[in-house]
Amino acid sequence: MRGFLVRLVITALGLWVADLLLGGIAFTGTGALIVSALLLGVVNAVIRPILIILTLPLTVLTLGFFILIVNGISLALVAWLVPGFQITGLLSATIGAIIVSVVSWAASAFVGGSGRLERMRRVEATGRRIDG
């Protein structure tokens, strides 16, 4: 449960950063942000795989770049479902999805599978661990 809550906060953080950086994404409040993060997780788990399978020929034709559009469509779907979350167009949704992905990836680097924050450790060339 703790891991789920940490991932929810990380996704909400990514959405908040996208809101700050893009003029085409807006939230009316913290509640809309949290509900959007929760629903984005559900959409990514259920609907996004179906979209990826349906658009597989186009994804292969574009050498994988169409997945960025699929991610934008997923984010736009969440904005359409959640009152208080607005996206102005597909370009804003696609760039916002990229921002959410990058922020989530960077934040997840510090979180273990159980949801605990983990310290980064330096390793010398000899293979000996140095705690720092």
Sequence and secondary structure as in RCSB ss.txt:
>XXXX:A:sequence
MRGFLVRLVITALGLWVADLLLGGIAFTGTGALIVSALLLGVVNAVIRPILIILTLPLTVLTLGFFILIVNGISL
ALVAWLVPGFQITGLLSATIGAIIVSVVSWAASAFVGGSGRLERMRRVEATGRRIDG
>XXXX:A:secstr
 HHHHHHHHHHHHHHHHHHHH TTEEESSHHHHHHHHHHHHHHHHHHHHHHHHHTHHHHHHTTTTHHHHHHHHHH
HHHHHHSTTEEE  HHHHHHHHHHHHHHHHHHHTTB TTS B    EE TTS EE  
